[in-house]
Each structure stands twice: as structure tokens, then as C-alpha cells.
Amino acid sequence: MNNTNPERWKYLLFPAIGILSFLIGELWREDIFHIGVDGPGEIYFTLLVYAVLFTAGLIISKERTIGFIIKAFIISFIVLFLVFSGFFAWSAHEHYYAKHIDANRLQTAPDEFVILTEEELNEYPALKEAIMSQKPVKVHPDEWGRIYEYLDQKGSRDIKVNKEYYSIMFMTA
């Protein structure tokens, strides 16, 4: 006895439409293909793609009842919304943790600078690592904020450690 519903594919089509709408909207972003849309236009473009795919899905399913159309719309739109919300939350999380510090060695002494002792530098391991490696260092947001506030209170982002001068740069994504 086969209990599978031959019409079940119609209900699986519409969650796929929600996911596909989001993917097409993301693929046409300006920073990926350099020809697409960005900002609010990205949302409008995704909704346009959604409308086209939803209409195509209704045509393919050959269902014309109001009940089916409403269910299909709700299912596909909720899937689109959840995928978009999940991507947005993930992006916000990644942005929050994308903090870097860079220490560029200066050839000449700046007009204003802060002298940091070895003990002070040990309190900020990421700053010490940036000075030693001369490369941008990924930093936890809490430490990034502490270093930023510390140098802000000292009055300069140019520092002197031992006999060398460095310009400290704070970067976010």
C-alpha cells in the first residue's frame, strides 16, 4: 500500500521557491558580480525574483484554488523570510567579530605620541602581537574596545615602544 501523495511535490516546490529567490537575490549583489544591485535595491530585486518564481510555481502546479495559493504564498514567503533573517543575523555576527589592529612602524618621530612600557603592552596582547608581527591582527571585540579606549584616553594613536614609533590603526569590516 503506497501512502505517498502524488500532489506532495506541489508543497515542496514553494519552500524551494523561497530559498531560490534568496539565492538569486544574493548572487546578483554588486560585490559578487559587480553588475548587480546593493542596499535596499537588493531587497526589491529579491522580492521581484520571488514574485516571478511564485507566479511560475503557480503556473507549473496548475492549482487555482484560493486555499492552495494562500498556503503556497505563506509557506514560500516564510521560508524566504527565515533564510534572509538567518543570513542577516550571521552577517551581523561576522561583522561584530571582524575587528583588527595594525601597527605600522614609523620612520620618524611623530609630533605627539604615547610612550608604552613593556608592562603596559603586556596588558594588551593583541597590540603587542600587532607591533611584533607588523601585520594586521584579528582581535576579540572586547580587547579591541579596551585598546581603543586606552589610546584615546592617552591622547594619541601614535606610540613609542622601546626606541621605535608606531601608528596604531583600528579596523572593522
DATAQUI-V325795 format. One record per residue. N is the residue number from 0. SS is DSSP state (A for helix, B for strand, O for the rest). OMEGA is omega as a letter, one per 20 degrees, with the letter a starting at -180 (999 if undefined). Layout:
n=[N;N]
ss=[SS;SS]
omega=[OMEGA;OMEGA]
//
This chain:
n=[0;1;2;3;4;5;6;7;8;9;10;11;12;13;14;15;16;17;18;19;20;21;22;23;24;25;26;27;28;29;30;31;32;33;34;35;36;37;38;39;40;41;42;43;44;45;46;47;48;49;50;51;52;53;54;55;56;57;58;59;60;61;62;63;64;65;66;67;68;69;70;71;72;73;74;75;76;77;78;79;80;81;82;83;84;85;86;87;88;89;90;91;92;93;94;95;96;97;98;99;100;101;102;103;104;105;106;107;108;109;110;111;112;113;114;115;116;117;118;119;120;121;122;123;124;125;126;127;128;129;130;131;132;133;134;135;136;137;138;139;140;141;142;143;144;145;146;147;148;149;150;151;152;153;154;155;156;157;158;159;160;161;162;163;164;165;166;167;168;169;170;171;172]
ss=[O;O;O;O;O;O;O;A;A;A;A;A;A;A;A;A;A;A;A;A;A;A;A;A;A;A;A;O;B;A;A;A;A;O;O;O;B;O;O;A;A;A;A;A;A;A;A;A;A;A;A;A;A;A;A;A;A;A;A;A;A;O;O;O;O;A;A;A;A;A;A;A;A;A;A;A;A;A;A;A;A;A;A;A;A;A;A;A;A;A;A;A;A;A;A;A;O;O;B;B;B;B;B;B;B;B;O;O;O;O;O;O;O;B;B;B;O;A;A;A;A;A;O;O;A;A;A;A;A;A;A;A;A;O;O;O;B;B;B;O;A;A;A;A;A;A;A;A;A;A;A;A;A;A;O;O;O;B;B;B;B;O;O;B;B;B;B;B;B;B;B;B;O]
omega=[a;a;a;a;a;r;a;a;r;r;r;a;a;r;r;r;r;r;a;r;r;a;r;r;r;a;a;r;a;a;r;a;a;r;a;a;r;a;a;r;r;r;r;r;r;r;r;r;r;a;r;a;r;r;r;r;r;r;a;a;a;r;a;a;a;a;r;a;r;r;a;r;a;a;a;a;r;r;r;a;a;r;r;r;r;r;r;r;r;r;r;r;r;r;a;a;r;a;r;r;r;r;r;r;r;r;a;r;r;a;r;r;r;r;r;r;r;r;r;a;r;r;a;a;a;r;r;r;r;r;a;a;a;r;r;a;r;a;r;a;r;r;r;r;r;r;r;a;a;a;r;r;r;r;r;r;r;a;r;r;a;a;a;r;a;r;a;r;r;a;r;a;999]
//
